[in-house]
């Protein structure tokens, strides 16, 4: 029973420690404030970059025949060309908006 008394004494010591009473133990560690984005990071988050990226991806997926023309005879070839042209139209609209905004400045 000697060991039981030692355990009770250790438990009393643990409960009496002011660990949870300390204000610093309840404060959450804060991180540094976010740094401002660089121009490249801002561009990568923009709609223009997304459209450029999609146009590059779709251009790689276009089906090209041996005579260096795109395959418009198959449904798959037509579908890929339509997607590619839609992305290019959206990219053109966005670039017009940017040019207009720059003109206003």
Protein Blocks (a to p, Z undefined) as FASTA:
>chain_A
ZZmmmmmmmmmmmmmpcklmpmklmpccdddddddddfklmmmmpmklmmmmmmmmmmmm
pccdfkopacfkbmklmmmmmmmmmmmmmmmmmmmmmmmmmmmZZ
